[in-house]
Amino acid sequence: MIVSLIFLGGTLFAQNSTVTGVVRDDKGEALEGVTVIVEGTNNATATDALGKYSINAAATASLRFSFIGYKETVVPINGRTVVNATMSENSLLLDNIVVTALGIKKEAKSLSYNVQQVKGSDVMKIPDANLVNDLNGKIAGVTINSSSSGIGGSSRVVMRGAKSINGNNNVLYVIDGIPMPDLKHDQPGDVFSGAGQTGDAMSGINAEDVESISVLSGPSAAALYGSDASNGVILITTKKGAKGSLAVTYTSNCQFSHPFVMPDFQNTYGPSEVGSYYSWGSKLSKASSYKPKDFFRTGTNFTNSVNVSTGTERNQTYMSLGSTNAGGIIHNNDYDRYNFSVRNTSKFLNDKMTLDLSYMMSSVKEENMISQGLYFNPIVEAYLFPPGDQWEKVTYYERYNADRNFPVQYWPYGDNGLSMQNPYWIAERDKFVNHKERHMATASLKWDVRKWISLHGRVKYDNSTERYEKKYSASTNTLFASKFGHYALNHEKSRQLYAEAFATINKYFANQTWNFTSTIGTSFDQRDYDQDGFDGNLKSVANLFTLSNVATAEAKTQFTQSGYTTRKEAVYGSAQLGYKSKAYVDVTARNDWSSKLEQANNSYFYYSAGISGIFTDIFPAIKSDIMPYFKARLSYSEVGNDPDVP
């Protein structure tokens, strides 16, 4: 810059000249859309795609550089013609960045819908075998109910109340932007089914692998995920490797549990007659010391995890191993889970492309997970046991039978019309064992075409195999088994192939007065399910639990085989227009084609729209210590569901 000083009538004037330069971030990458203002004036411009700018300014002036997500920088010109600037990320602003649908990060204040974010470290403070239970009390407007099946059981998450009388009201789980199959077995709704329950898909995830969890409440927030997300989304972002030296972290937690609140039981009146299970007999001379709480044991939960993180500027790797070994408060209700995950992120083509590869594996064993029903539920017998009788004698739940040459169940009370059995026999000898293994492999490629536009493509293959066994030992109640016992085995296989491609635009223009953000894409989701099994009494050899020992000729023996394939194809798009980071307008639209509907009428469309404004920024005069921040938003959405698989 050349400055000419001219004296006219004794007054000194400074002529403006052109100042040029380049604005970069801490990594040396050019920043597009940075606002450059001459301090104390309205003279402003913005950097181009290469981070370059040009502006007229006086030699003694200073330039102010501002950009969303970065700290403002002021640089004096000091007579120079070239003024370059380096901007640093603003960690305070970054704390207000949340992960939204498709894994896209946005400023929380720009959203016209509700998104709540929880850090992974908050989830792990008191770890549960199912990490969803750790969200309880941390998210407003969300009801999380763990099932009665004990350690590792399913969780029901309902956002802003139930939306369907007889349909599924549970949320959609999404890991790193990709929806997960639920793989959830509904809890029984009758009064009979007791044991043999299982956990849901989330009970197999290692909480130590979680970086953050975003909760998208309602269809407006989750519209881009389609009808599966009509009840809301829990979006999980997993950890990546970090650049720098090798870091190894070991985490160990131990929990103990016991019944906290129990019903009050009378212990004044004993059995109506000797051997009876009804406790409305004569008043006891001495109050009984029996408490149903005596049946329960102390539950334990031991979790251990080790993870390794390393990387360079352009390649980072994360790997973890985890184990959860837990025992519920019911005898023989055990849960063992082992996890392995690895993730590698690399950049190439001058950092324009990012390749993200990940693999997650879980192996789970569940044993004797119970529900609220009567059958194979030891709590029924423990709660109804008559005061004054000797509980200690039923703790020896089996006695040797010389005629049969093996121990049989000891239970002198009969079934009392409720198919009762010795509660310890139920826990120790009538076993419900589940083995589940899951493999998830994901590949993602991102191409930053320009600073303001990027293309994304990702594909995921999810394969799950589940094996459910029921083993009823000889002398189990004959309602459930022959005198030799009963055996049931069920195999289930679930596979998902998911692929999607989308483009994102994030462009500032008119000297950063306006901001336009848009996403347009397409997705393909195919799910395959196969099931086969049998269920029957043993025919000749007691306690030999094999298919060859099942009485296949009996009418009660059942053989099952079923399966299905579903496909859902979709196109979707979203757009947001923002004004000075103060007011925003949002619209989304999606069209699905579902194979669950007849081909001639298998298309359905839905959309959402919303507006939001930060009134304390629009009208600075209303901002005060009492009301430092005030935002209002209004949204409307429509969403539909395709039918369940028959």
Salt bridges, closest charged atoms under 4 A:
GLU29 OE1 - LYS451 NZ 3.38
GLU32 OE2 - LYS507 NZ 2.57
GLU39 OE1 - ARG64 NE 2.74
GLU72 OE1 - ARG64 NH1 2.78
ASP122 OD1 - LYS125 NZ 3.61
ASP176 OD2 - ARG343 NH1 3.58
GLU208 OE1 - LYS239 NZ 3.94
ASP228 OD2 - ARG527 NH2 3.85
ASP228 OD1 - LYS568 NZ 3.41
GLU313 OE2 - LYS243 NZ 3.26
ASP334 OD1 - ARG297 NH2 3.00
ASP351 OD1 - ARG314 NE 2.79
ASP356 OD2 - ARG343 NH2 2.53
GLU366 OE2 - LYS436 NZ 3.23
ASP389 OD1 - LYS393 NZ 3.34
GLU398 OE2 - ARG429 NH2 3.00
GLU437 OE2 - HIS439 NE2 2.89
ASP448 OD1 - LYS446 NZ 3.77
ASP462 OD2 - ARG438 NH2 2.64
ASP462 OD2 - LYS460 NZ 3.35
GLU466 OE1 - HIS185 NE2 3.37
GLU469 OE2 - ARG467 NH2 3.29
GLU492 OE1 - HIS185 NE2 3.41
GLU500 OE2 - ARG458 NE 2.67
ASP525 OD2 - ARG527 NH2 2.95
ASP530 OD2 - ARG495 NH2 2.83
ASP532 OD1 - HIS491 ND1 3.79
ASP535 OD1 - HIS486 NE2 2.45
ASP592 OD1 - ARG590 NE 2.71
ASP642 OD2 - LYS568 NZ 3.52
